[in-house]
Amino acid sequence: MKDEIDILKKIEDLTARLNQIFSEKGKNVFERYPLTFALLIFFGVVMVTDGVKDLLQEIPIFKNSPVVMLVAGILVLVVTGTLYKKLNKGE
């Protein structure tokens, strides 16, 4: 039984050390190329928002009435905000 505990402890230590090594290397990449990563993140956000906009334009009620799209967006934000508050109180 003691051997099993020692093996598990060694695996946990090895995993912790690998996580530390990879996090240090990851930080260096972000620190060396902050503009590159900022531009890639910006590009990704723009592509996602533009894709969602185009998908919403395919739905006839949203395409013909932007007010319905606005009200639907506000409703989604209110519902998610209320849900967040309720879930956050449980902690």
Buried (B, 14 or more C-beta within 10 A) or exposed (E): EEEEEEEEEEEEEEEEEEEEEEEEEEEEEEEEEEEEEEEEEEEEEEEEEEEEEEEBEEEEEBEEEEEEBEEBEEEEEEEEEEEEEEEEEEE
